Amino acid sequence: MSRRTRALLALAALVASTATLGFAIVTAPVLMRWLNAHPGIAPVMQLASLAVVALSAYITHRRRSRQPKA
């Protein structure tokens, strides 16, 4: 992979992470207000968050286990 391609990928990652952080900052107060108005949904949200973390860990494990041992 050329230096230019790596630089463009790094820039794209920076833009994506900045946009994600900005979205989270903007939507967090709205989400918190909504959660305060609907207290019964909080355990469901926590369970969904845990499922996302578990899926991410599983995908990472699968990727690492498929790489040849060095």
N, C-alpha and C positions, 0 to 999 in steps of 0.2 A: 504494500500500500504506500503510495507516494506521500511526501510531506504535506502537499497541498490537500490531498484527500483527508489525511488525519486532522489537519487544521480545520477544514470545513466541518468534519464530524464533531470536533471539539466545540466549535462555535454553535453548531446545531444543538448539541447537548446543553450548552450554557443557556441558549435562548429557551429551550423547552423547560429546563428546570426553573428559570426565572418566571416564565409564564405560569407554570404550575404553582409556584410559591405565591405569585400575585393573585391567582384565582383563589387559592386557599385563604389568603388574608382578606379578600373581598367577601367571600361567601361564608366565612366562619361566624360572623355575628348573626347573619340571617339563619344559619343552621342552628346556632345556639338558641335563638328566639323560638324557632320552630320546635326544637326538642323540649324546651321549657313548656311549651303549650301542649305537647303530646308526650307526657312522661312514660307512657307504656311502650313507646317505640325504642327507648334507649337500650334495653337488653338485646333487641333484635339488631340494632346498629353495632353493638359491641360484638355480637356473634358474627356478623358479616365481616367486621374488621379482622377478627381472629381467623376467619376462613381465608381472607385475602393473604394474611401473613403466612399461614400454613401452606397455601398453594404456592406462594413465592419461594418458600424454603424447599418445597418438594421439587419445583422446577430447577432451582439452583443445584440441588443434590443430583438430579438426573443428568444435568449438563456436565457436572464435574465427574460423575461416575463414568460417563462415556468417553472422556478424554483419555488418551493413552498415558500410562504411568511413565514418569520421567526417570 
